[in-house]
Amino acid sequence: MDLAKHWFQVHGVDAAGAAILRKCLKRAEVIAFFQGIEPCLVGMEACASSHYWAREIARFGHTVRLMPPAYVKPYVKRGKNDAADAEAICEAVTRPTMRFVAVKTPEQQGLLMLHRARRLLVRQRTMTACAIRSHLAEFGFITGQGIGRVEPLLERLAEEEGERLPGEVRDILFMLAAELATLGERIAQIEARIDAQHRANPVSRLIATIPGIGPITATAIAATVPDATAFRSGRDFAAWLGLTPRQNSSGGKDRLGSITKRGDTYLRHLLFIGARNVIRYPKAREAAGTAWIEALVARRSRTVAAVALANKMARIAWAMMTTGEVYRSAREATA
């Protein structure tokens, strides 16, 4: 089934692969249609609203499989339209080597919504702080980067008297300052909810024992990857996050480039930030393996070392999710 907002295209085949159904459904007709047919295999692209429809259709005994759109695209035989897309989905879902996306529960989607909302508010807070800094620079007030540098400057301007800033400028700046404070409060509220979800989720608490992974990263991984066994190995999981080198190999010669940066951008960003903090702080570095990290930093830049450590953290997280084992520090593992 090819998903859309109002019109849905269904393509069906029999056991021999011959087309037996081509039908366009209105949104209100989808549930009744799948309720009235025998249980079968239903394929859909993992896109907007796909998890909702997967849950609804599975209630009637159907086996629902979600696939990344990029994996379906090669099966489109002609120009793109809804019927051709539905036929390609029908072909792709029967391939034995196809990789599928696990269907998320409403609770997992709700947790991910908290993360998306927090990311949006953090971006808005950063934009507001940068706007305040740039506006003040036009009047000779310079401060360093970071949220923590903006608030003291605004407090000093509020106490300062004189004609250095026009009245209109002061009013707008303090309006932006109020917006900055409001965004900070909303971010704190969302983080408190994420922390509560973290404490109630055993998988998230397990992942958070890894150095460099806190409640935010742990809950994001637990909600995004409901079934870690969908990946054959930790390397497959790291590759799904785009943390493995891009290959351009041919003729028996291996040519590796920079990381692919494919997959979930948000998780990759969180793991990279956590890896940088591990490299920066000695206590976390000791738990992760001081000798390995220091040897890597001696050969490569800190950014490259952080990417390598993020890859390692992803593989460790996969191993812990599949086995249920608690993280052991480098010293404990050696002992």
N, C-alpha and C positions, 0 to 999 in steps of 0.2 A: 504494500500500500504506500502510495506517495502522499505525504502529508501536506496540508495547506491550511489556510485560515477558514475558508468556507467550502471549498470543493476538494474532494479526496478521490484519487484515481486508484482503482483496484485492478490488479492483474493476477489471474489464477491459472495454474497448470496442474495437470494430473501427474501420476507417478512416472509416466514416460516422458514428461516434459512438454507435452503438447498443450497449447493454450486452450483453455475451456471457459475463461471468464475475462471479460473486459468491461468494466463498469465504472461510471462516474457517480459518486455519492455526495449528497449535501451533508453538511455537518450534522444535522439532526437525524440523518439516516444511518450513520455509521454504527452506532450501538445496536440498533435493530437488525442490521444486516449480519453482523458477526454473531449475534444471538441466535439467528435463524439457520446457520450453517453448521455442518459437522466440525468437530475440533480438528484443526489443521495447523501447519506451520505458517506463521505470519512474519514477514520481514518488513522492517522499516528503517529509514535512515535516522541516525541519532542526531536529531535537530530539535528546534523549538517545539515544545509540547509532546515530544515523542515518548517521554517517560510516563506522562499522564495517559496517553492512548495505550501504551503497552500494559499498564496496570488495568485499565478498563477492559481491554480485549481479553486479557488473560483470565478474567473472572468467568468466562464462558468455556474454559477448558482448552483454549488455544495456546500453543507454544509460540511465544513472541520473541523475536531476535532483533536487536538493534545493531546497526553497522555504521561505522564512520562514513560520511558521504564521499570522502576521497577514495575509499575502497570500492564504492559502487560505481563511480564515474567510468572506469574502463569498460563496464559492461553495457554502456549506452551505445547502441548500434547505429543510430542515425541522429538527426537533429534533435535538440533538446525540446521536449514537451512533456506534459504530465503522463501521457500514455507510455512514452518511451522510457521515462524515469521509473514508472511502476514495473515495466517489463524488466529493466535492468536490475531493480531491487529483487524481483522474483528470481532472476538468474543468480544473483550474487549470494542470496541467502542459502542456496543449496550447495555452494562450493565447500568441500571438506576442509580447505585451508583458510577459510574466511575467519576473521577475528571479530568477535562480537563485544558489544558494550553491555555491561550489567545494568539491569533496570533498577533505578533508585526508588527508595520508598519516599513517601511524603515527608517523613521526618528528616531524611538525608537531604532532600531538596530544600527543606526549610533551613537547615544548618548552613548549606551552601549559600542560601539567600542572605543570611547574616554576614557571611564573608564578602559577598558581592557588594552589599550595602556599605560595609565598613570600608572596602577598597574605594568605593565611589566617594564617601565622605572624606577619607584621607586625601584623595586627589583634590577634592574641593578645598580642603584646609590648606594644602600646599599651594594651590593657585592663589588663595586669598593672602597667604603670608607673602608670597612673591610679589603680588600686586602692591601690598603695603610697602615693602622694601623698595620697589622701583619708584613708587610715587614719592616717597620720602627722599630718595636720591636726587630727584629733580629740584629739591629745595635744600640740598647740601647736607642731609642727614644720611650717614652711611652706617650700615651694620652688617655683621657677618651672616652667613647662611644658617638656616635652621629655625624651627619654631621658637626655640628657647631664646633666640637673640631678638626676636621681634617684640615680645611682650615687655621686656625691660625698657626698650626704646619708647614704646607707646606710653608707659607709665611716666617716663621722664618728660615726654612732651605734654602730658596732662598736667604735670606740676609746674611746668615752665610757663612763665608769663612773658609777653612781648609781642612784637610784630613779625617774628621770623616766619610764621605761617599765617596765611589769610584765613579768615573765619570759615569760608566755604571748605577749604582744605581740611581744617580741623574737624569739621562736622563729618565729612566723608570718611576721613581716617578712623574716627571713633565709631562710625557706623560699621566699617569693615572690621574693626577690632571686636565689636560686639558679635559680628557674624563668626569671627574666628573662635571666640570663646564658646559660642553655641555649637559649632561644629565639634570642638573638643569634647563638650559634654555628651553629645550624641555618640561620638566614637567610644567614649568611656562606657556608655550604657550598652552598646552592642558588644564590646569586649567583655563586659560582665556576663552577658548572656552566653557568649561563646565559652567563657570559663566554666559556667554552670553546666553547659552541655559536655564539656571536657571531663568534668568530675563524674558525670553520670555514664560515660562511655568507656568500657573497659579496654577496647582497642585503642582509643585515643590516649588513655593513660599509659598503656604499654608503649606506644610509639614515643611518647614524650620523655621516656627515660634515655633516649638517644641524645648525646650532647649536640647542642645546636638546634634542637627541635623543642618548641614550647607548645602551650595549649593551642595557639592559633594554627601553627603548621600541623600539629597532630590531628586536630579536628578536621582540618581541610583534607588531609590524606584519608582519614577514616570515612568521611562523607563522600569523597570523590571515588574511592576504590572500595565499593562494598564487598567485592569478592576478589581477594588477591590471587587466588588460584587461577584466575583467568589468564595470568601471565605465567609462562613456563619457567621463568627464572628471574632473579633480581636484575640481571642485565636487560631482559626484555622490559621490565618495569622502568628502568633508567632510560632505555631507548624510547619508551612511550612518552617520557617526560622531556625528551630532546636533549639529554645529558650525555649522549654518546657521540663519538666523532662521525662526521659525514664521510661516507666512502665514495671514492671514484676509482674503484679497482677494476682492472681488466688484464687479460693475458697472464694470470697468475701473479701479478704484481699488486700488492696492497698499497693503496694511496689513501691516507687518512687526513682529513682537514679539521676544521673547527667543529664544534658541536652542531647538531642539526637544528636545535631550537624548535623542534616540532612538539606536538602534544600540548599538555596543559601549561599555559604560560604562568598562571598564578602559582601553581605548586612549584614549578621550577624557580620562580622568583623567591618564594619563601625558603626553599632549600638553599639557594645561593646566599641569601642574607644570613641564614643560620650558619652556613659554612664559614663565611667571613668572620662572624663573631667567634667561632671556635678557634680560628687561626689567630685572632686578635687577643683573646684572653687566655692566660696560662693555665688556669684551673680546668677550663673546658678542653683545652688542647691536650692536657695530660690524660683526661678521661678518654679522649678519642684516639690517642696514640701520638705522643710527642715526637718520637723518633721518626715515624713515617711522615708526619706533617713537616717537620723541620728539614728533612732530607728533600722533600718535594719543593719547599720554598727556596732551598738553596739552589735548585736547578732551574726553577721556573718562577714567573712572577706570582704575586699573591693572588691576582685574579684567576690565573690558570689553576693555581693550587686550590682556590675556593671552588671552582667548577669540578675539579677532580674529587674533592671532599664531598661536594653535594651529590655527585654520582654514587659515592660510597655510602652516604647516608640513605639514599633512595634504596640501594640494594639491601642494606641492613633492615630498613623499615619493611621491605617485602618479606625478608626472611622471618622477621618477628611476627608479621601478620599471618603467615602461613603455618608457622610452628607454634606460636604462642609463647615462645621463650622470652625471658626478660633480658634486656641489654646488659652485657658484661663489659666493663672497662678494659682497656688494653692491658692493664696490670693484672686484673682478675683472669683474663683469658690466658695470659702467659703463665700465671701460677697454676 
